[in-house]
Structures are given as structure tokens and as C-alpha cells.
Amino acid sequence: MYKYQDGQIQITDFGMPMGVTLSGENRWVKKAQTIPWEEIEKKYAALFKSETGNVAKPLRLALGALIIQTERRISDEEIVMQIQETPCLQYFCGLTEYKDEPPFEASSMVHFRKRLTKEILGEINELIIEKATESSKNDDKPDPPSNDGDLIVDSTCAPQNIRFPQDLSLLNEARENLEGMIDELHDCTDGEKPRTYRRNARKDFLKTAKKHHKTAKQIRKAIGKQLRYIKRDVEIVEKYLKNGRELRDWYKNRFETIKILYSQQLFMYENRTHQINDRIVSLGQPWIRPIVRGKAKSKCEFGIKLDISVSDGFTRLEYTSFDAYNESENLIEIIERYKKRTGFYPKRVLVDQIFRNRDNIAYCAKNNIRISGKPLGRPRKDVVIDKKQARMDEIDRIEVERKFSHAKGSFGLGLIRAKLKQTSETAIALSIVALNIAHIGRVLCAIFWKWLGTRKFVVVQ
């Protein structure tokens, strides 16, 4: 159940103890003014179909807490304490007066992330951008141009907060989970518990894991031993299940994941390879896949691959996937979404060389769009390349790299700490929303200083 709030409160209406007032120059007060809370609340209220039951927390409190957490990169418990201690954060979250008490339980943050999905946050992002650009719209324009504006598109990977995946440690974790399942399924009336050789298995694992320098032969031998222990444990668990025993839901899902992990590791062990499709690198988050990026820092990352677009300084999350994909396949769809928003195609599309395939080039040529980058194939002798224009395209495309750097360094995109598949996507969408709110603040600050520079001041002697 959800109840609409009375509307966005003014800074003068916020109650403070001992006559203290909030400053209009406070950054959180300014950020609150850039967000269309009432329009967003209508989207949020549609999530609650029932008119009975407990009343849900207000939208401004839920979204505000998530934005603060994204910017400060703190835990669920810490965000509750910071909102409790700070008046400006309470104003940002929509409270009418300062209260020295927790606004909600820390566990509520999980429910906020589940309710505000990637799709809903995408709509919220559009509403924030629309409010920021409404003053620049010209309603007197007769017809929109056929092509106008620049669109910058690029992709990156948002690493997930998982242990670095090593085959030996994954198999050891799987074996320990299977031993816990056997302990749970066994009953004292069944007689003696089947032998799992867990002490020997643990010694075999530590014997190799503790070595500072492990040869490929030593690692292969240790993996083979763990595979044999796991095979024995899987057969024991399946025997219990056939006799009518049941695992609780957490163990049931983990058991299915372990069987897939075992089959993958056995295939790589027998075929002496390290590559396999849909490879599991984390038992706790089996949907995460290795994303080969070829970067200098790390050639392979483990997380979500995503596409973003930048136009007029604002960032939009275009596509996310836990599986590796060719980003050039999404360019036409991204351009079509740009046309749907603005009513016209972009004049220029700035992309990496990987986006310049034949389909994308033909599509851009058909719609009178200039796509950056070198032509395909060998350089032709009769074609003169405008090097100045190509250089300007490269310089202008740097903006999307700045957005990546800012989002990863300041808004949590550099390490996703959420544990669920859905909430991980929510964390990425929140990073984009927080990035745009920060951009609006910088634009307003630049407009103020530009206006201040045009003013004439009289110096009084």
C-alpha cells in the first residue's frame, strides 16, 4: 500500500531545533531542487497494486537514501546512521523536520533496490534530464531538423565484488558446501554417516593453496583431487534425495550450481583447456561471467557489461548484460531511441572503431549521419581524409571516457557490491542517475559564475 505525500517541501518549511535554518547553498538542498519528486512519485506509486496492508516508505525517502548511498559508497547500516545524524540529508529525503531517530531499518534498503528496478530508474533519469533541459526548449520552432546534435556511445564493464575466481578455490568451496548438505540430510537413525574424507580434502587443498609459487602441474593435480572428492559428495547427496530427503531452498539452488560447476571443471580438466561457454566464476553469484576487455590494467574483468550514451552532457544507460556481447550490435537501436526522444537523428555519432561495421555504416549513411573513425579496409588513394575533423572527433569522444571515470571513481560503478542479479543492475542505474544529478549541479554553478561575470559592481570608497 502507498500513500501520496503532500508535495515537495520548501527549505523554509523544514523544521530545525533552536531556530537553526538550512542554507540554500547546501549541496544537498540544491540537488533536491533538481529532482522532479512529484512526477517520480507517480511512477513509484504504480508499483503498489494493493490498497491494504502496511504503508510503504515514501518515494523521496527511498530514492533519496539510494542516491546518498551511491555517492558516498557506504553500507546499508551506515546510510541509516548518516541520515539520522544530518539535517540536510533528512531534507533531501523529504522529512519535514529534523528527528534524531532512524528513518527506517537498514534491511529496508534491500527492498528499495528491488522496487526501483533498472527500468524504473531509467524513466526517473529521463524525468531528471527533462526537468534540467526544459528551460532550453524552444516551442516556437516550426519543424525539427532532419539531423542535429552529437551522440557519443561506448561500452565498459562494471566489476562485481567477488573473490578472484581460481578453479581450485571454487572447487574447495563447492566441496565444503556439499559436506554441509550431507550433514543436514543425514539423520542419526540412518546409521553411520557416509565417509566424505573432508579432513584429507582440506589438507590436500591447503597443501597447494598455501604455496607462493604453484606450478601448472601442481595446480592440475590438486584440481583432480578436489574433483574426485566432489564426485563422491554429489553421489551421496543424490542418494539422500532419492530416498525422500529434501534440501532447503538455499542449498537446493546451490546444489544445482555445484553440479554445473563440476561438469565445467571436469570438462576443462579432461581436455586440458581453460575456456568453456557460460563459465561459472562465483558460486554465490553464478550469473557473473568473465568479460574479456583487453585493458592494460586487467585483460579480463568479472561483472556486468554495459553500453551508455552521452548527448548534451547527459548520460543514459542503454544496455546491460552479464554475458559478453559485441557492442556494435546495439548502435542502431541506440540511435533510434535518440530519434524517438528528440524527433530527429543525430548529426554526428562518435564511437570506437569496433562500432564501425558495414551494417552500422550503411545505416548512418542512409540517415545522413556522420560516424567517426577510419573507413573500413585498405586506405584508398583517391580518398582524402580530413585529419583535422578526425582529430576533433577523437577529442570530443573523450567526454564519454570522463563519464566512465567519474562514475567509477565517485558513484560506485567501479565496484558493484550488490549481491543479487536484480539489485546489481539497480546499482548501475543509480550510478547513472547520480552522475546526471552531479552534472546538473556543475552546469548550474557554471551559469551562475557566467552571470556573475556580466554584472557591474560599484566600488564604494
Secondary structure, DSSP 8 states (H G I E B T S, - for coil): -----S----GGGSB-GGG----TT-HHHHHHHTS-HHHHHHHHHTT---SSSS----HHHHHHHHHHHHHHT--HHHHHHHHHH-HHHHHHTT-SB--SS-SS-TTHHHHHHHHS-HHHHHHHHHHHHHHHHGGG--TT-SS--SB-SEEEEEEEEEEB------HHHHHHHHHHHHHHHHHHH--GGG-S-----HHHHHHHHHHHHT-SS--HHHHHHHHHHHHHHHHHHHHHHHHHHHTT----HHHHHHHHHHHHHHHHHHHHHHHT-S--TT----SSSTT-EEEE---SS-SEEEEEEEEEEEETTEEEEEEEESS---GGGGHHHHHHHHHHHHSSB-SEEE--GGG--HHHHHHHHHTT-EE-S--SSS--TT----HHHHHHHHHHHHHHHHHHHHHHHHSSTTSB---SHHHHHHHHHHHHHHHHHHHHHHHHHHHHHHHHHH-------
